[in-house]
Amino acid sequence: MSDEREPIVPRSAESPSAASSSAVLYHDSSQSPQSRTCQLLFVGLVVVMVLVTLVLSIWRGIEVTESGFMYFMLGLNLLGFAILEIIMIMFVRRGDLPKGKTWFLYFVGGAVILESIFTDVALFR
């Protein structure tokens, strides 16, 4: 039976640099908590913009009797781009796309935000 005062990890297995280092380990070591927070805020902004535009396009499509389906189609078009963004996020999470290509996700997210603004302008010209 082993002694209870004996450490679980033997002293020889510990690296001297790891013991003296004060580096913090995160679950996702590729980004800090601040960058993770910024990423979540950006995704939240994209989701809010898409939902608001989709609701407005449905409402405007119901309100306008003549060619109201065109307003509804604007919302569906935006929803299609948002689905592409979600698929790309899944590829990055699975590791199919390298973490260095996350700038492209921000680019597509920015394009979705711009499209939602332009769709809102087109809905209420």
Backbone torsions as a table, in degrees:
resi	resn	phi	psi	omega
1	MET	NA	137.1	-175.9
2	SER	-80.7	156.1	179.4
3	ASP	-74.2	137.6	-178.2
4	GLU	-70.8	-22.2	-179.8
5	ARG	-83.8	-6.0	-179.8
6	GLU	-75.6	134.8	-179.7
7	PRO	-67.8	151.6	179.8
8	ILE	-67.6	-44.7	178.0
9	VAL	-97.3	122.5	179.7
10	PRO	-63.8	153.0	-177.1
11	ARG	-61.6	-31.1	-178.5
12	SER	-70.4	-25.1	-178.9
13	ALA	-79.6	-21.9	179.5
14	GLU	-76.1	134.7	176.7
15	SER	-85.4	141.5	-177.9
16	PRO	-65.8	-31.4	-179.3
17	SER	-74.2	-32.3	-179.7
18	ALA	-70.9	-33.9	-179.0
19	ALA	-72.2	-35.7	-178.2
20	SER	-86.7	-16.4	-178.5
21	SER	-77.7	142.6	177.0
22	SER	-106.4	23.5	-179.6
23	ALA	-68.8	137.4	-178.9
24	VAL	-92.5	136.6	177.8
25	LEU	-98.8	130.7	178.1
26	TYR	-109.9	161.2	178.3
27	HIS	-59.8	-47.7	176.1
28	ASP	-101.9	98.4	-173.3
29	SER	-73.5	-6.7	-178.4
30	SER	-84.3	-11.1	179.7
31	GLN	-147.0	150.6	-179.4
32	SER	-83.2	167.6	177.6
33	PRO	-62.0	-31.9	178.9
34	GLN	-66.5	-43.6	179.4
35	SER	-69.1	-32.6	176.2
36	ARG	-65.8	-40.2	177.7
37	THR	-64.2	-43.4	177.4
38	CYS	-62.0	-40.1	179.1
39	GLN	-64.0	-43.3	179.3
40	LEU	-66.4	-37.6	176.8
41	LEU	-64.4	-40.4	178.8
42	PHE	-64.4	-45.4	179.1
43	VAL	-63.6	-39.4	176.9
44	GLY	-62.1	-41.2	177.7
45	LEU	-62.9	-43.3	179.1
46	VAL	-62.8	-43.6	-179.2
47	VAL	-63.5	-43.9	179.9
48	VAL	-63.6	-44.2	-179.7
49	MET	-62.3	-42.5	-179.4
50	VAL	-66.4	-43.5	-179.5
51	LEU	-65.2	-42.4	178.9
52	VAL	-63.1	-45.0	-179.4
53	THR	-66.2	-38.7	178.9
54	LEU	-65.0	-43.2	178.4
55	VAL	-64.5	-43.3	179.5
56	LEU	-65.0	-37.1	-179.9
57	SER	-69.9	-37.3	176.6
58	ILE	-66.5	-44.6	179.8
59	TRP	-62.1	-43.2	-179.3
60	ARG	-69.2	-36.1	177.7
61	GLY	-65.2	-34.1	176.9
62	ILE	-75.1	-38.0	-176.6
63	GLU	-69.0	-41.4	-178.8
64	VAL	-85.7	120.4	-176.3
65	THR	-79.1	-38.4	-177.8
66	GLU	-94.7	125.7	-177.7
67	SER	54.1	41.0	177.5
68	GLY	-72.4	-22.5	179.7
69	PHE	-64.7	-24.8	178.8
70	MET	-65.3	-37.4	177.4
71	TYR	-67.6	-38.9	177.0
72	PHE	-64.5	-38.4	179.3
73	MET	-66.7	-31.9	175.2
74	LEU	-61.0	-42.0	177.8
75	GLY	-67.0	-39.3	178.0
76	LEU	-66.3	-36.0	177.0
77	ASN	-61.7	-45.0	178.0
78	LEU	-64.0	-39.1	178.1
79	LEU	-63.4	-35.8	176.6
80	GLY	-62.6	-42.6	177.3
81	PHE	-66.3	-35.4	177.9
82	ALA	-67.0	-36.6	177.2
83	ILE	-66.0	-38.8	175.3
84	LEU	-61.2	-39.5	177.1
85	GLU	-62.0	-42.5	179.5
86	ILE	-64.3	-40.7	178.5
87	ILE	-63.8	-40.9	178.3
88	MET	-66.2	-36.6	176.4
89	ILE	-63.7	-39.4	177.5
90	MET	-64.4	-37.7	177.3
91	PHE	-63.4	-40.8	179.0
92	VAL	-67.0	-41.2	-179.2
93	ARG	-65.2	-37.3	179.1
94	ARG	-75.5	-19.7	-178.6
95	GLY	97.6	5.8	177.5
96	ASP	-69.9	-33.1	173.0
97	LEU	-107.7	137.1	-179.8
98	PRO	-67.2	153.9	-179.3
99	LYS	-63.0	-22.9	179.4
100	GLY	-70.6	-12.7	-179.2
101	LYS	-96.4	16.4	-179.7
102	THR	-69.0	-18.7	176.7
103	TRP	-59.4	-32.0	-179.8
104	PHE	-67.7	-33.9	176.0
105	LEU	-63.6	-40.5	177.5
106	TYR	-66.9	-35.9	177.9
107	PHE	-63.8	-47.4	179.6
108	VAL	-66.8	-38.1	176.4
109	GLY	-62.7	-40.0	175.7
110	GLY	-64.1	-38.4	177.2
111	ALA	-65.6	-37.0	177.7
112	VAL	-66.1	-40.3	177.4
113	ILE	-63.0	-45.4	178.1
114	LEU	-61.9	-42.1	179.6
115	GLU	-64.9	-36.9	178.6
116	SER	-67.6	-36.3	176.2
117	ILE	-65.5	-46.0	179.8
118	PHE	-65.1	-35.7	177.3
119	THR	-66.2	-41.0	177.0
120	ASP	-62.1	-39.8	177.7
121	VAL	-65.3	-41.5	179.9
122	ALA	-68.0	-31.0	179.6
123	LEU	-67.3	-35.6	-173.9
124	PHE	-121.8	38.0	-178.3
125	ARG	-58.7	NA	NA
